[in-house]
Amino acid sequence: MKIVSATEAKTHFGKYLSIALSEPITISKTGHETIVMLSKKEYDRLEACEDAYWRSRAHLAEKSGYLGEDVGQDMIKKLVDA
């Protein structure tokens, strides 16, 4: 992954925008890596991975007995009102 300073990225923004279409660019400020510039396609891929992860976690929770927030609250309300 290419690392450039914020000043360099600002000065040659178009160049790094083009590079970011094929590989992430890390931008550092005062010696600290602060931002990663990446293509929309790569961003969408990462979001899809995260969505799939949380979908699988929700499925496992339901499989292990978690009923969901609404059902849980209804059950508690019925127990309290009984």
ABEGO torsion letter per residue (X at the ends): XBBBBAAAAAAAAAAAAAAAAABBBBBBBGGBBABBBBBAAAAAAAAAAAAAAAAAAAAAAAAAGBAEAAAAAAAAAAAAAX
